[in-house]
Amino acid sequence: ALIHACAKADDTDRAARWLDHMVKRGVQPTVTSYSTIIDRMSKSGNVIAAQEWLSRMTEAGVEADVVAYNMILGACGRAGDVDTAQALFNQMQERRIVPNVVAFNLMLNIHARLGDTAAAVCRLREMRQAGIPADRESFNIALRSFVKSADVTGAAILVKEMKAHGVQPDAVIYATIISACARAKDSEAAENWLQELLADGLEADVSAYSNTIDACARAGDHLRAEYWLTRMDALGLLPSA
């Protein structure tokens, strides 16, 4: 509890001293004790320090779990450090720690931030090979890589694959692919996806309409942009800035 309190107060040095004190007194710290410090280091963006504490934990004979690795993977994602993340992911598997859907999603998030569509698709395939079904969040994160690269065709293929695996798109998924259309200045595709969203009986939110308006505006079709803005207004939705 004391270690947790120190870490929560961002006093990781004091937390570390208390953990060392436990060891000197012959008390074996638990995975939770180490993970508390790893979590704080990760949230502060200090990936190197978090890795050092992960090493200290394993050297002390305390077996790391997937949660501890996920903490550092999250920090790597925020830093866009795909190399360190991949090394940690490999290390986790080498130590026979089975990655869960959260671990895979954290890796997908890095690929999405970098716009690496090929890596995102490969990661989804790796999930299936590991026997971990990709959920709707997994596909949505992967779709964001196609937004970054403005790859409307690739995004459409991924949505088709998602449906083939029994995962039905929701309004968030549709809004994401419409965002890819906006990036590509493809107003026709954006409107088609919005129409499909509505045809599926889903309720389009501000993002879906705003992304469609953005696509029309970028394509120079201001009349269609005004049309969808009018539709939004009729529904009582306020467009995003």
C-alpha positions in Angstrom: 0.0 0.0 0.0 2.9 2.4 0.8 4.6 1.7 -2.5 1.3 2.3 -4.3 0.8 5.6 -2.4 4.3 6.8 -3.2 3.9 5.9 -6.9 0.5 7.5 -7.1 2.1 10.7 -5.7 4.7 10.5 -8.5 7.4 9.9 -6.0 8.9 6.8 -7.7 12.2 7.3 -5.9 10.6 6.8 -2.5 8.5 3.9 -3.9 11.8 2.3 -5.1 13.5 2.8 -1.7 10.6 1.1 0.1 10.7 -1.8 -2.3 14.4 -2.2 -1.7 13.7 -2.0 2.0 11.3 -4.8 1.7 13.9 -7.0 0.0 16.5 -6.2 2.7 14.0 -7.2 5.3 13.6 -10.5 3.6 10.1 -9.7 2.3 9.6 -10.8 -1.3 7.8 -8.0 -3.3 4.9 -9.2 -5.4 4.3 -8.6 -9.1 1.8 -5.9 -8.0 4.6 -4.1 -6.1 6.8 -4.0 -9.1 4.0 -3.3 -11.5 3.0 -0.2 -9.5 6.3 1.4 -10.2 6.4 0.2 -13.8 2.9 1.7 -14.3 4.0 5.1 -13.0 7.2 5.1 -15.0 5.2 4.1 -18.1 2.6 6.8 -17.6 5.3 9.4 -17.2 6.8 8.4 -20.5 10.0 7.0 -19.1 10.1 3.8 -21.1 13.7 3.0 -20.3 13.1 3.2 -16.5 10.0 1.1 -16.9 12.0 -1.6 -18.8 14.7 -1.5 -16.1 12.1 -2.2 -13.4 10.7 -5.0 -15.5 14.2 -6.5 -15.6 14.7 -6.0 -11.9 11.4 -7.9 -11.3 12.4 -10.9 -13.3 15.9 -10.9 -11.9 14.4 -11.0 -8.4 12.5 -14.2 -9.4 9.2 -12.5 -9.7 7.4 -13.6 -12.9 6.1 -10.7 -14.9 2.6 -10.9 -16.3 0.9 -9.5 -19.4 -0.4 -6.5 -17.5 3.1 -5.3 -16.7 4.1 -5.6 -20.4 1.0 -3.9 -21.5 1.9 -0.9 -19.3 5.1 -0.4 -21.1 3.6 -1.1 -24.5 1.2 1.7 -23.8 4.1 4.0 -23.2 5.7 2.9 -26.4 2.5 3.6 -28.2 2.3 7.2 -26.9 5.9 7.7 -28.0 5.4 6.0 -31.4 8.3 3.7 -30.6 7.5 0.6 -32.6 10.9 -0.9 -32.3 10.9 -1.0 -28.5 7.3 -2.2 -28.5 8.1 -5.0 -30.9 11.1 -6.1 -28.9 9.0 -6.2 -25.7 6.2 -8.1 -27.5 8.8 -10.7 -28.7 10.3 -10.9 -25.2 6.9 -11.5 -23.7 6.3 -14.4 -26.1 9.8 -15.8 -25.5 9.0 -15.9 -21.8 5.8 -17.8 -22.5 3.6 -14.9 -21.5 0.6 -15.1 -23.7 -0.4 -11.7 -25.2 -4.0 -10.8 -24.7 -6.3 -8.7 -26.9 -5.2 -5.6 -25.0 -1.5 -6.3 -25.9 -2.4 -6.8 -29.6 -4.5 -3.7 -29.6 -1.7 -1.7 -28.1 0.6 -2.9 -31.0 -2.1 -2.1 -33.5 -2.4 1.4 -32.0 1.3 2.0 -32.8 0.9 0.9 -36.4 -2.2 3.2 -36.7 -0.3 6.2 -35.4 2.4 5.6 -38.0 -0.1 4.9 -40.8 1.5 1.5 -41.3 -1.4 -0.4 -42.9 0.6 -3.5 -43.8 1.8 -3.9 -40.3 -1.7 -3.5 -38.9 -3.1 -6.1 -41.3 -0.3 -8.5 -40.3 -1.0 -7.9 -36.6 -4.6 -8.8 -37.1 -3.5 -12.0 -38.9 -1.1 -12.8 -36.0 -4.0 -12.4 -33.5 -6.0 -15.0 -35.4 -3.1 -17.4 -35.6 -2.7 -17.0 -31.8 -6.3 -18.0 -31.3 -7.3 -14.5 -30.1 -10.3 -13.1 -32.0 -10.0 -9.5 -33.0 -12.8 -7.5 -31.5 -14.5 -4.4 -32.9 -11.9 -2.2 -31.2 -9.1 -4.1 -32.8 -10.5 -3.5 -36.3 -11.3 0.1 -35.5 -7.7 0.7 -34.4 -6.4 -1.0 -37.6 -8.8 1.1 -39.7 -7.2 4.3 -38.3 -3.9 3.3 -40.1 -5.9 3.5 -43.3 -7.1 7.0 -42.3 -3.5 8.1 -41.8 -2.6 6.9 -45.3 -5.9 8.0 -46.9 -6.4 4.4 -48.2 -10.1 4.2 -48.9 -9.8 0.9 -50.8 -7.8 -0.8 -48.2 -10.2 0.4 -45.5 -13.1 -1.1 -47.4 -11.4 -4.4 -47.7 -10.7 -4.5 -44.0 -14.4 -3.8 -43.2 -15.3 -6.6 -45.5 -12.9 -8.9 -43.7 -14.2 -7.8 -40.4 -17.8 -8.8 -41.4 -16.5 -12.1 -42.7 -15.2 -12.8 -39.2 -18.5 -12.1 -37.6 -17.8 -8.6 -36.3 -20.4 -6.1 -37.5 -19.4 -2.5 -37.9 -20.9 0.0 -35.5 -21.3 3.8 -35.9 -17.7 4.3 -34.7 -16.3 2.0 -37.4 -18.3 3.8 -40.1 -17.2 7.2 -38.9 -13.6 6.0 -39.0 -13.8 4.8 -42.6 -15.6 8.0 -43.6 -12.7 9.9 -42.1 -10.4 8.0 -44.5 -12.6 9.1 -47.3 -12.3 12.7 -46.2 -8.5 12.4 -46.1 -8.6 11.1 -49.7 -11.1 13.8 -50.7 -13.4 11.1 -51.9 -16.9 12.6 -51.2 -18.7 9.9 -53.2 -17.3 7.1 -51.1 -17.9 9.1 -47.9 -21.6 9.6 -48.8 -22.0 5.9 -49.7 -20.6 4.8 -46.4 -22.8 7.2 -44.5 -25.8 5.8 -46.4 -24.8 2.3 -45.6 -24.5 3.2 -41.9 -28.1 4.5 -42.0 -29.3 1.5 -44.0 -27.9 -0.8 -41.3 -30.3 0.9 -38.9 -27.5 2.6 -37.0 -27.7 6.1 -35.7 -25.1 8.4 -37.3 -23.3 10.6 -34.7 -21.6 13.9 -35.1 -18.4 12.3 -36.3 -20.0 10.5 -39.1 -21.8 13.5 -40.4 -18.9 15.9 -39.8 -16.5 13.6 -41.6 -18.9 13.3 -44.6 -19.2 17.1 -44.7 -15.4 17.4 -44.5 -15.0 14.9 -47.4 -17.4 17.0 -49.6 -15.7 20.2 -48.7 -12.3 18.8 -49.5 -13.6 17.5 -52.8 -14.9 21.0 -53.6 -18.5 19.9 -53.5 -19.9 22.6 -51.3 -23.5 21.9 -52.2 -23.3 18.4 -50.9 -21.5 19.6 -47.8 -24.4 22.1 -47.2 -26.9 19.3 -47.7 -25.4 17.1 -45.0 -25.0 20.1 -42.7 -28.7 20.7 -43.1 -29.4 17.1 -42.3 -27.4 17.4 -39.2 -29.2 20.5 -38.2 -32.6 18.8 -38.7 -31.5 16.1 -36.3 -30.4 18.6 -33.7 -26.7 17.6 -34.0 -24.1 20.3 -33.6 -21.2 20.0 -36.1 -17.7 19.8 -34.6 -15.4 22.8 -35.1 
